[in-house]
């Protein structure tokens, strides 16, 4: 005979809300480096696109590498 688990009233709504908040925070943390690179003035154009694609497809920690080594090539002064 199978036993039935009975949860206190409202616990399921709480757990679902907690799960949604966790997913939202995780999505924000994952998206933050992409946003930081996109708004950065260290690189532009194709180089910025490559860095964003690297972060998306390889690792969130590539943002740390971006912060340390970007730009890869010298940029001309634009006035």
N, C-alpha and C positions, 0 to 999 in steps of 0.2 A: 504494500500500500504506500503510495507516494504522499509525502507530507507537503503541506502548502505553507509557504512563508507569507506571513501577514506583516506588512509594514505599517508603522504609525501613520496617521492621517497627515498628508502634506509632505512626507519625506520624499516621494518620487518627484514631485515638482521641484523640491529643493535640489535634489541630485541632478535633475535635468538642467536647472538653472546654473548650477556649479559647473557642469560639463560645458555649457555654452560659454560661460565666462572663461574657462580654461582654454577653450579653442580660440576664442577671440584674443586672449593675451598671447597665446602661442603664435597666432597669425601675425599679430603686430610685431612681436620680437623677430619673426622670420623676415618680415617685410621692411623693417627699420634700416638695415644696411643698404638695401636697394634704394630706398628713399634718400639716404645720406649720400650715396654715390651720385644719384641723379641730380641732387642739388649742389654738389661740390663744384668748386671753381678750379680744382687741381687739374682736371682733364676736360676734354670736350670731344664732341663728334664720335668718330668710330672707336677711339680708345675708351671713352666712357661706356659705350655700348658693349664692348668686349668685357670690361670689368663687371658690368651688370649681369651679362650672360654667364660669366664665370661664377658669380655668387649664386645665381639661380640654379645652375646645373651641377655645381661641384660642392660648394660648402659655404656656410654662413661665415666661417672663419677667414675666408678670402677677403672679407671687408677689412680685417686687421692688416693683411698684407697690402691692400690698397692704401690704407692710411699711412703705411710705412714707405712704400716705394713709388706711388703715383706722383707725378707723371713718369712714364717710361721714357719718353723722348722730350727733349727741350721744347718749350713752347715759345713762339714768337710773341713779343709784346704787342697787344692790341690796344690802341688808344681811341 
